[in-house]
């Protein structure tokens, strides 16, 4: 095994407005441009220095860290130079995130979908979702900022449909209680019991409020604008930095070959799809990959403003209806302006969006899990989206496909049970299929009775 190349503290990170181009100091806790109100992104003004290192050398550097036993470089910070190059290793918070596997779909499932594909299972992160990538970045930066700015106390806050709150509470709980506290806002009655248990278990202050995620987000945005808090939604571009590691990992797992690659991503609040597109763009700029992949975004038809924009060219926020893919139940994705800019400047015909029904999402999840996976409803959304895109011939079947399963199946076990029991509220609009239902059978504690039930033949 080659010697691990240790990162150096380097670079110069600034917030840059995607609207007016104004820049701000990275240690200011700002989330929208004070000048024009547009979203901010983080830019390394010394990124050009990275271009001096040959692409093959970058591959060797990142590959050398892939199997390291050093925790600080075991996760997303294997790509330290592309994420937060200004922070030293001692400020990194590593809880086991990153390096999630890509799992090949078996022939039966591939045939059902319409082509061979892989599932990248981000449900194997520590809080059981992809949100840990962005939280590892954000909380590492916060840990660094507390030391550099000598902060006495910080309140971390987020709005959530479940997964963000779990990740934020988990990572914040690792920092000293004397300096850091956690608050999460959730839409009342619209988060699964499993997801609700996570921030409560991590000790966060959980506030439930009427409405949907969009309503929670509006309140959190107002708090972040007018009070001293550290925002932990993807509107904070430090979150996006960590989530770019998803793209870096896929490229590395595929031997740095992104030719004819299609990455399928649920859109939700659009932060993750933004990060993935930016991540592949970083690799392309450095010459580490030869071409950008195609991005296939997926939305529930109950909340599909980005799909409608891609079809008509007109973006309009919409009122959402209940969705089993709860992270998708967002009618006005916060990061949409970034998506639009990335598509217009770089992705163009490499960006597609499909809208799928709630029934298709559930069938995607249940069918995938019956063939060796543990995908969530958002993962089911990815499966359904690829199946639909292939059936409609939006993308060639001879490409390579990696699907994003954003969290673990067990977080959404209640939706699976509702499907099995035919107990969905009418507003979901889900039509169940008998062949996908499964419930336990009660029998006597008798080998003979069980063998008879199973139709087993007795040994001679």
Secondary structure, 3 states (H helix, E strand, C coil): CCCCCCCCCCCCEEEEECCCCCEEECCCCCCECCCCCCEEEEEECCHHHHCCCCHHHHHHHHHHHCCCCCHHHCCHHHHHHHHCCCCCHHHCCCCCCCCCCEEECCHHHHHHHCCCCEEEEHHHCCCCECHHHHHHHHHHHHHHHHHHHCCCCEEEEEEECCHHHHHHHHHHHCCCCCCEEEEEEEECCCCCHHHHHHHHHCCCEEEEECCCHHHHHHHHHHHHHHCCCEECCCCCHHHHHHHCHHHHHHHHHCCCCCCCEEEEEECCCCHHHHHHHHHHHHHHHCCCCCCCCEEEEEEECCCCHHHHHHHHCCCCCCCCCCCCCHHHCCCCCCCHHHHHHHHHHHHHHHEEEEEECHHHHHHHHHHHHCCCCCECHHHHHHHHHHHHHHHCCCCCCCCEEEEEECEEHHHHHHHHHHHHHCCCCHHHCCCCCHHHCCCCCCCCCCHHHHHHHHCCCCCC
